[in-house]
Amino acid sequence: MTGVVQETDSASPAERLRAHVALTKPRIVELLLATAVPTMFLAAQGLPPLLPTVGVLIGGSLAAGSANTFNSVYDRDIDALMGRTFHRPAALGLVSVRAGIAQGVVLGILSALVLLITSNLLAAVLAVAAIAFYAIGYTMLLKRRTAQNIVWGGAAGCMPVLIAWAAVTGTLTWTPVVLFLLVFFWTPPHYWPLAMRFRDDYAAAGVPMLPVVRSEAQVAASIIRYAWVMVAVSLVLIPVAPMGWVYGIGAVLLGAGFIAQSYVLRSRVRSAESAHQEQGSTEVVASAMRLFHGSITYLALLFLLVAIDPFVV
């Protein structure tokens, strides 16, 4: 970590506002809400109550924004070294460390208050735990020290399903735990393909993402293993929730597509190795990015089925 970076004096109020918003990584917030909202439908077995729903939308967004803000501020040094992230506000010095930390704290407090007022204490506590785990557990302790960083650090991204369930029911059961595990096992095969694409960036920044410390063949094999476990967990939800035929059929088809694309990636890696190409060949990178984008579609559609299923007799 470097010293305090002062906010750029020449920036206009609108530019500073955009910089502070960008610290929260809004696109990641959207993905987290895409799992939280359907979980509320499942928890309510239909339309969830309005107040907790609004609370999760607002409080969940604030919690994710808080965690992402802390991450952006702490990682500003390595973000500045990577082509994918050098333009982030903290890396450019558009937001000072002091202002970034203040923003993270304020957003975190507001998140807990919103969830406490609109739902219950359990949801608020889970939100604070998620912020702390992502900011401290993943960002400060795991990311720069172990190739398993995204495996265990990804647990913070699983918390929205627990928060959403708790907001509706006031408790936790096996169903949200299965949803948690689903997102947990989805995270590595979602993120490692992206890390394959930006392997050189992570290597330059000294971040030991799996593609930096393992061969592409080993990474592809790990992706396949996690994909199989992820699909198995998605099917476990059927008897646990329980889920109906709409979710069941959809989960099988979506899971088959995800696994098939994982094997396609491994095939591209093997072809590149046979041709004695270097890591990061065009074919491998293209296949990895298709899997990355496909993984987002998979999760969004699967949780859409989670939301729809309670309405189907």
C-alpha positions as CSV (number, residue, x, y, z in Angstrom):
1,M,0.0,0.0,0.0
2,T,1.2,3.5,-0.9
3,G,0.6,6.7,1.0
4,V,-2.6,8.8,0.8
5,V,-3.3,9.9,-2.8
6,Q,-5.0,13.2,-3.0
7,E,-8.1,13.7,-5.1
8,T,-7.4,15.4,-8.4
9,D,-8.0,19.1,-7.8
10,S,-9.0,19.8,-11.4
11,A,-11.8,17.3,-11.4
12,S,-15.3,18.8,-11.6
13,P,-18.0,17.8,-9.0
14,A,-19.7,15.6,-11.6
15,E,-16.4,13.8,-12.4
16,R,-15.7,13.2,-8.7
17,L,-19.2,11.9,-8.2
18,R,-18.7,9.5,-11.1
19,A,-15.4,8.4,-9.6
20,H,-17.0,7.7,-6.2
21,V,-19.8,5.7,-7.9
22,A,-17.2,3.7,-10.0
23,L,-15.5,2.7,-6.7
24,T,-18.5,0.6,-5.9
25,K,-18.2,-1.4,-9.2
26,P,-21.9,-1.2,-10.1
27,R,-21.8,-4.1,-12.6
28,I,-20.8,-6.4,-9.8
29,V,-23.6,-5.1,-7.6
30,E,-26.1,-5.9,-10.4
31,L,-24.9,-9.5,-10.6
32,L,-25.2,-9.9,-6.8
33,L,-28.8,-8.6,-6.9
34,A,-29.5,-11.1,-9.7
35,T,-29.1,-13.9,-7.1
36,A,-30.7,-12.1,-4.1
37,V,-34.0,-11.1,-5.7
38,P,-34.9,-14.6,-7.0
39,T,-34.0,-16.0,-3.6
40,M,-36.6,-13.8,-2.0
41,F,-39.3,-15.2,-4.4
42,L,-38.3,-18.7,-3.4
43,A,-38.3,-17.8,0.3
44,A,-41.7,-16.3,0.1
45,Q,-43.0,-19.1,-2.3
46,G,-44.3,-16.3,-4.5
47,L,-44.2,-12.5,-4.3
48,P,-42.1,-11.5,-1.3
49,P,-43.3,-8.7,1.0
50,L,-42.6,-5.2,-0.4
51,L,-40.7,-3.7,2.5
52,P,-38.0,-6.5,2.8
53,T,-37.7,-6.5,-1.0
54,V,-37.0,-2.8,-1.1
55,G,-34.6,-3.3,1.9
56,V,-32.6,-6.0,0.2
57,L,-32.4,-4.0,-3.1
58,I,-31.2,-0.9,-1.3
59,G,-29.3,-2.5,1.6
60,G,-27.8,-5.2,-0.5
61,S,-26.6,-2.6,-3.1
62,L,-25.1,-0.5,-0.3
63,A,-23.3,-3.5,1.2
64,A,-21.8,-4.6,-2.1
65,G,-20.8,-1.0,-2.8
66,S,-19.1,-0.8,0.6
67,A,-17.2,-4.0,0.1
68,N,-16.2,-3.0,-3.5
69,T,-15.1,0.4,-2.3
70,F,-12.7,-1.0,0.3
71,N,-11.4,-3.4,-2.4
72,S,-10.8,-0.6,-4.9
73,V,-9.0,1.5,-2.3
74,Y,-6.8,-1.3,-1.0
75,D,-5.9,-2.7,-4.5
76,R,-5.2,0.7,-6.0
77,D,-1.4,-0.2,-6.3
78,I,-1.9,-3.4,-8.2
79,D,-4.9,-2.0,-10.2
80,A,-2.5,0.6,-11.6
81,L,-0.2,-2.1,-12.9
82,M,-2.9,-4.0,-14.9
83,G,-4.3,-3.0,-18.3
84,R,-7.8,-4.1,-17.2
85,T,-7.9,-2.0,-14.1
86,F,-5.5,0.9,-14.4
87,H,-8.4,3.3,-15.2
88,R,-10.1,2.7,-11.9
89,P,-10.6,5.9,-9.8
90,A,-8.4,4.9,-6.9
91,A,-5.6,3.8,-9.2
92,L,-5.7,7.1,-11.0
93,G,-5.9,9.1,-7.8
94,L,-9.3,10.5,-8.6
95,V,-10.4,9.5,-5.1
96,S,-8.2,9.8,-2.0
97,V,-7.6,6.9,0.3
98,R,-9.3,8.8,3.2
99,A,-12.4,9.6,1.1
100,G,-12.6,6.0,-0.2
101,I,-12.4,4.6,3.3
102,A,-15.0,7.0,4.5
103,Q,-17.3,6.1,1.6
104,G,-16.9,2.4,2.4
105,V,-17.7,2.9,6.1
106,V,-20.7,5.1,5.4
107,L,-22.1,2.7,2.8
108,G,-21.6,-0.2,5.2
109,I,-23.4,1.5,8.1
110,L,-26.3,2.6,5.9
111,S,-26.6,-1.0,4.5
112,A,-26.9,-2.4,8.0
113,L,-29.4,0.3,9.1
114,V,-31.6,-0.2,6.0
115,L,-31.7,-4.0,6.4
116,L,-32.3,-3.7,10.2
117,I,-35.3,-1.3,9.6
118,T,-36.8,-3.0,6.6
119,S,-36.3,-6.6,7.6
120,N,-34.4,-7.9,10.7
121,L,-31.2,-8.1,12.7
122,L,-30.1,-11.4,11.0
123,A,-30.1,-9.8,7.5
124,A,-28.2,-6.8,8.8
125,V,-25.5,-8.9,10.6
126,L,-25.0,-11.1,7.5
127,A,-24.5,-7.9,5.4
128,V,-21.8,-6.6,7.8
129,A,-20.2,-10.1,7.8
130,A,-20.1,-10.1,4.0
131,I,-18.5,-6.7,3.8
132,A,-15.8,-7.6,6.4
133,F,-15.0,-10.9,4.8
134,Y,-14.6,-9.4,1.3
135,A,-12.6,-6.4,2.5
136,I,-10.4,-8.2,5.0
137,G,-10.6,-11.9,4.3
138,Y,-10.3,-11.7,0.5
139,T,-8.8,-8.4,-0.4
140,M,-6.3,-8.0,2.4
141,L,-5.4,-11.6,3.4
142,L,-6.1,-14.0,0.5
143,K,-5.9,-12.2,-2.9
144,R,-2.1,-11.6,-2.8
145,R,-1.1,-14.7,-0.9
146,T,-2.7,-17.8,-2.4
147,A,-3.9,-19.3,-5.7
148,Q,-7.0,-20.3,-3.8
149,N,-7.9,-16.6,-3.3
150,I,-10.9,-16.6,-5.5
151,V,-12.2,-19.9,-4.2
152,W,-12.5,-18.8,-0.6
153,G,-12.7,-15.1,-1.2
154,G,-15.7,-15.8,-3.5
155,A,-17.7,-16.8,-0.4
156,A,-18.5,-13.1,0.1
157,G,-20.2,-13.1,-3.2
158,C,-22.5,-15.9,-2.0
159,M,-23.8,-13.9,0.9
160,P,-26.6,-12.1,-0.9
161,V,-28.7,-15.3,-1.0
162,L,-28.4,-15.7,2.7
163,I,-29.2,-12.0,3.3
164,A,-32.2,-12.2,1.0
165,W,-33.6,-15.4,2.6
166,A,-33.1,-14.0,6.1
167,A,-34.8,-10.8,5.1
168,V,-38.0,-12.6,4.1
169,T,-38.0,-15.4,6.7
170,G,-36.0,-14.1,9.6
171,T,-34.0,-17.4,9.7
172,L,-31.8,-19.7,7.7
173,T,-32.6,-23.2,6.5
174,W,-30.9,-25.7,4.2
175,T,-32.3,-24.1,1.1
176,P,-30.3,-20.9,1.3
177,V,-27.3,-22.9,2.3
178,V,-27.6,-24.9,-1.0
179,L,-28.0,-21.7,-2.9
180,F,-24.9,-20.3,-1.1
181,L,-22.9,-23.4,-2.1
182,L,-24.2,-23.1,-5.7
183,V,-22.7,-19.6,-6.1
184,F,-19.6,-20.7,-4.2
185,F,-18.8,-23.5,-6.6
186,W,-19.8,-21.3,-9.6
187,T,-17.3,-18.6,-8.7
188,P,-14.0,-20.3,-9.7
189,P,-15.2,-21.6,-13.1
190,H,-16.6,-18.2,-13.7
191,Y,-13.5,-16.2,-12.7
192,W,-10.6,-18.4,-13.8
193,P,-11.4,-18.1,-17.5
194,L,-11.2,-14.3,-17.1
195,A,-7.9,-14.7,-15.2
196,M,-6.7,-16.8,-18.1
197,R,-7.4,-13.9,-20.4
198,F,-5.5,-11.4,-18.1
199,R,-2.9,-13.8,-16.9
200,D,0.0,-11.5,-17.8
201,D,-1.7,-8.6,-15.9
202,Y,-2.0,-10.6,-12.8
203,A,1.6,-11.9,-13.1
204,A,2.9,-8.3,-13.6
205,A,1.0,-7.3,-10.4
206,G,2.3,-10.2,-8.4
207,V,-1.2,-11.6,-7.8
208,P,-1.1,-15.5,-7.7
209,M,-4.3,-16.2,-9.5
210,L,-4.5,-19.9,-10.5
211,P,-3.6,-19.3,-14.2
212,V,-0.4,-17.4,-13.1
213,V,0.9,-20.3,-11.0
214,R,-0.5,-23.3,-12.9
215,S,-0.5,-24.4,-16.5
216,E,-3.6,-23.8,-18.7
217,A,-4.2,-27.6,-18.7
218,Q,-4.3,-27.6,-14.9
219,V,-6.6,-24.6,-14.8
220,A,-8.9,-26.2,-17.4
221,A,-9.0,-29.4,-15.3
222,S,-9.9,-27.4,-12.2
223,I,-12.7,-25.5,-14.0
224,I,-14.2,-28.8,-15.1
225,R,-14.1,-30.2,-11.6
226,Y,-15.8,-27.2,-10.1
227,A,-18.3,-27.1,-12.9
228,W,-19.4,-30.7,-12.2
229,V,-19.7,-30.0,-8.5
230,M,-21.6,-26.8,-9.2
231,V,-24.2,-28.6,-11.4
232,A,-24.5,-31.3,-8.8
233,V,-25.3,-28.7,-6.1
234,S,-27.8,-27.1,-8.4
235,L,-29.6,-30.4,-8.6
236,V,-29.5,-31.0,-4.9
237,L,-31.7,-27.9,-4.6
238,I,-34.6,-29.9,-6.2
239,P,-35.3,-32.2,-3.2
240,V,-34.1,-29.7,-0.6
241,A,-36.2,-26.6,-1.5
242,P,-38.2,-28.5,-3.1
243,M,-38.2,-27.3,-6.7
244,G,-40.6,-28.2,-9.5
245,W,-40.2,-29.5,-13.0
246,V,-39.5,-26.0,-14.5
247,Y,-36.4,-25.5,-12.4
248,G,-35.4,-29.2,-12.7
249,I,-35.4,-29.3,-16.5
250,G,-33.8,-25.9,-16.8
251,A,-31.0,-26.7,-14.3
252,V,-30.1,-29.9,-16.2
253,L,-30.0,-28.1,-19.5
254,L,-28.1,-25.1,-18.3
255,G,-25.7,-27.3,-16.4
256,A,-25.0,-29.5,-19.4
257,G,-24.3,-26.4,-21.4
258,F,-21.8,-25.1,-18.8
259,I,-20.0,-28.4,-18.5
260,A,-19.8,-28.8,-22.3
261,Q,-18.3,-25.3,-22.7
262,S,-15.8,-26.2,-19.9
263,Y,-14.7,-29.3,-21.9
264,V,-14.4,-27.2,-25.1
265,L,-12.0,-25.0,-23.2
266,R,-9.9,-28.0,-22.2
267,S,-9.9,-29.2,-25.8
268,R,-8.6,-25.8,-27.0
269,V,-5.9,-25.9,-24.4
270,R,-4.8,-29.4,-25.5
271,S,-4.8,-28.4,-29.1
272,A,-2.6,-25.4,-28.3
273,E,-0.2,-27.6,-26.3
274,S,0.0,-30.0,-29.2
275,A,0.8,-27.2,-31.5
276,H,3.5,-26.0,-29.0
277,Q,1.8,-22.6,-28.7
278,E,2.4,-20.4,-25.7
279,Q,0.0,-19.9,-22.9
280,G,-2.7,-17.4,-23.8
281,S,-3.1,-18.4,-27.5
282,T,-5.9,-16.8,-29.4
283,E,-8.1,-19.9,-29.5
284,V,-7.7,-20.6,-25.8
285,V,-8.4,-17.0,-24.8
286,A,-11.5,-16.8,-27.1
287,S,-12.8,-20.1,-25.6
288,A,-12.1,-18.8,-22.0
289,M,-13.9,-15.6,-22.6
290,R,-16.9,-17.5,-24.1
291,L,-17.0,-19.5,-20.9
292,F,-16.7,-16.4,-18.7
293,H,-19.6,-14.7,-20.4
294,G,-21.6,-17.9,-20.6
295,S,-21.1,-18.4,-16.9
296,I,-22.9,-15.1,-16.2
297,T,-25.7,-16.1,-18.5
298,Y,-25.9,-19.5,-16.7
299,L,-26.2,-17.9,-13.2
300,A,-28.7,-15.3,-14.3
301,L,-31.0,-17.9,-16.1
302,L,-30.7,-20.4,-13.3
303,F,-31.8,-17.9,-10.7
304,L,-34.5,-16.7,-13.0
305,L,-35.8,-20.3,-12.8
306,V,-35.6,-20.1,-9.1
307,A,-37.8,-17.0,-9.1
308,I,-40.3,-18.5,-11.6
309,D,-40.6,-22.0,-10.0
310,P,-42.9,-21.0,-7.1
311,F,-45.5,-19.8,-9.5
312,V,-45.6,-23.0,-11.6
313,V,-48.0,-25.7,-10.3
